[in-house]
Amino acid sequence: MHVLYIYTMRTTIEIPASLRQKLVSEAARQNLKGFSPIIVNALKEYFEHHALSQTPAGLRALRGCLSEEEYRLSKDLIEAGRGEWKM
């Protein structure tokens, strides 16, 4: 039997009254008891976008251009080349 533990943390953040009012309103519209799920989703989206924005545009443009076989071959060639480097 597997047991899954999910840990959450309570924290206090300062939110301007106008944003809090919008959060409460949106939570009510979604029939939520609080607005934590909205905050969690917003943070996930922020960090996913932020991680992508850290990748140089040239590399983002190449995402998905190689087949899995081409990727493995390129990786193997790079690793073999690194093994021949001399310092």
Secondary structure, DSSP 4 states (H G I P E B T S, - for coil): ----------------HHHHHHHHHHHHHTT-SSSHHHHHHHHHHHHHHHHHHTS-HHHHHHTT-S-HHHHHHHHHHHHHHHHT---
